[in-house]
Amino acid sequence: MSPLPVAAPFSTVIRTASQDLHTQVNNTEFMSDMLGGRLGVEAYARYTEQLWFVYRALEDGSAALADDPVAGPFLYPELLRVPSLERDLDHLRGPGWRRKAVPVPATAAYTARIAEVAATWPAGYVAHHYTRYLGDLSGGQVVRDTAQKTWGFDHKGDGVRFYVFDAIPNPAAFKREYRTLLDAMPLDAADRDRVIAESRLAFTFNGALLAELAGA
């Protein structure tokens, strides 16, 4: 990887620094098989259920960060995913799914880390927020399209509502705005290095979650 210019925006630095892990996650056995149509809808439902735990951790943790100067600006209500995930799981699992839902060990570790940084390190929370939500707005749309075609869900309907951001009419403009916020984060060089490391850790957690689902 060629070195970035010293003046590279932080959003460029963090994206480039985690690109290798991002690619690994996208190419995990579970994700490749799911996007390739080689898994049944039950595998997709298991994946959706694990995401529910992750986004509950992200969105529960955001409540105390609304006024935080570092994390607060990133807490767009348009991004909230838990209600959509719950509607999808109502469709995928039927009534009573909450009583049976259990996080796999990798998900439990992931959510514990999100809760920890939400409570103690707002910039670290942003690393997880960035990794998940900008991914949903980008590659997540490929998952939605595949799910609709493979399992017959209605276009942007129940089963894939997690991937539908009705409150964001222009995702490209929204992502530019989000990256501008990343560039403006009030961090010194050491803090930026820590956030980069945390974003890589977030991808590692995602990869571990998918690896467990592949072995389930």
N, C-alpha and C positions, 0 to 999 in steps of 0.2 A: 504494500500500500504506500503510495507516494505521500510525503509529508504535506500537510495542508499549510497554506500561507498563515503567517502569524495572525493576520487580521481576519481570518475566517470567522464568520458568525458562529455563535455557539450552537445554533440549531444545525448547522452544517457539520460542526465538529462532533456533536453527539450522535448524529445519524451515521456518519462515517465510522466512528469508533465502535458502533454496535452492528454494523452491516453484516459482518461475518456470522454473528450469532443469529441475527434476523434471518439470514439465508438458511442456516441450519434448522431453525424452528420450522420454517416453511417447508423444508424438505424432510421432516421427520416421517417415519413410517406411517403413523396414524394420519397425519395431515395429507400425505401423498395419497394414501388409500382412500380417504374420505373424498378428497377433491377429484380423485380418479373414478369415483362411483363404485369402488370395490367393497364398500361397507354398507350395511343396512341402516335403516333409520334409527335403530336402537343405539348404534354407536354415536350418531349425531345427537341423540337425546342425552346420552351420557356426557358428551362434551358440553352441551348446553347447560346441563345441571352443574357441572364443575365451574363453568363461567359464572353462574349465579352466585356461588360462594365468593369468587374473586371480586365481582362487582359490588356485592354487599360490603365487602371489606373496604373497597375504594370509596364507596358512597357513604357508608357509615362514618368513615374516617374524615370525610370532608366537612362534616358539620362544625367541628371545632376549628377549622382552618379558613372559614369564610372571610375573616378580617385579617388574616395573616398577609403581610406584605409580599412574601415570596410565593406562597401557594394560592392565596386567595384569588388573584386574577385569572387563574386557570379553571376555576370552578364554574364553568358555563352550565346553566341548567339544561341547555339544549343537548348536552352530552349524556345525561342520566339514562342508565340502561336497565336498572333493576326492574322497573315496572314492565318493560318490554320482555325481558327474560322470563318474568313470572307468567306473562300471557302466553309466551311460547311454550313454557313447560306445562301450563294448563292444557294446551293443545296436544303436546307430545306425550305427556305422562298421565293426564287425566286428574280428576279430583284426588286430593290426599297426597300428592307427590311430595309435599314439604315434610311429611312425617317419615318418609322413607329416604329422603335425600341425605347422603353422607359424603363428605369430602374425601377424596383419596389422599394418602399421606403427602404427596407432592403439593396438592392444593392446600392442605392444612398448613404446610410450611410457608407457602406463598402468601396466604392470607395473614399468617402471623407476622410476616415481615412487613406487609403493607400496614397492618395495624401499628406495628412498632414505629415505623418512620412517620406515620400520620401523627402519632402522639409525641414524637421526640425530635423530628428532623423534617421540617416542611419541604426543603429542597429535595430530599430523598423521596418524599411522597410524590413530588412532581415527576421524578424519573419514572415511577410506575404509572402515573397518570398519562404521561406522554406515550409510553410504550404501548399501553392498551388502547386508549381512545383514538390516537392518530392511526393506529393499525386498523381499528374498526372502520374508520372512514376510508381507508385505502384497500388493503388486501381483504378485509372483511367482506367487501362487496363481491369478491370472487366466491367466497363461501356461500353467500346468499344466493347467487346465481346458480351455483352448483346444486344447492339444496332444493331450490325450486324445480330444477330440471330433473333431478334424480328421484326425488320423493314426492313430487307433484303438489307442493305447497302453492297456494295462491300467490300471485305476484305481490311481494311486499306484505303478505298476509300472515296469519297465525302460523307459527313455526319458524318464521324468519324475521319477526319484527325487531329482534335485537339489532339487526343490521340496517334497519331503516331509520334514518335521521330526518324525520319530517320537519323538524324545527330548524334544520340547517339547509336552506334552499341552494346554497352554493358551497359545496364541500371544499372546492379548490381555494376559494377566497377565505374560508374559515381556517383551513390549514395554514395559509400564509399568515393570517392574524395570530394563530397559535405560535407559529415559529418566531414571529416578531416578539412575542412575550418571552419565549425562551432566550432570545438574543439579549433581552433587556433585564434578565434576572440579576438581582444585586448580589453577585457572587465574586469572590476573588479567585485567583488561579487554583488554589488548593481546593476550594469548594467545588469548582467546576470539575476538577479531576474526580472528586468523590461522587458527584452526580453522574458523571460518565460511567464510573464503576458500578453505580447502582442501576443504571439503565441496562448494563450488560448482565447484572444479576437478575433483573426482571426477565430478560430473555431466557436466561438459564432456568428460572422457575417455570416459565412457559414450556420450555423444552422438556423438563422433567414431568410436568403434568401430562403432556402428550405421550411421552414414553410410557407412563403408567397406564394410560388408556389403551395404548397399543397392546399391552400385555394382559389386559383385563379379559 
